[in-house]
């Protein structure tokens, strides 16, 4: 019952808060309003209480990424890391880029270059 009264008080106090739509405020808006109404020197305590509450909530969601997806992700990460680890010369990269720009601009239907 206290939670309902607290919600009603918070909801009622939102009448003074500027609200841009005619729909009732969301839980996030109520939470933000309560946070803003709390003096800043107590925000650390408020954050600690919120974290303690969240830790007591039993996990209901299954992992977002399954084992097969994690394996594929790790393979992609390893490949990107191997590319970053290569010690190619910067001039080689510049030469390849210049060649690619020229090749792409040669057969364009437009007279405008793709890479000006």
ABEGO torsion letter per residue (X at the ends): XAAAAAAAAAAAAAAABBBABABBBBAAAAAAAAAAABBAAAAAAAAAAAAAAAAABBBABBBABBAAAAAAAAAAAAAAAAAAABABBAAAAAAAAAAAAAAAAAABABABBABX
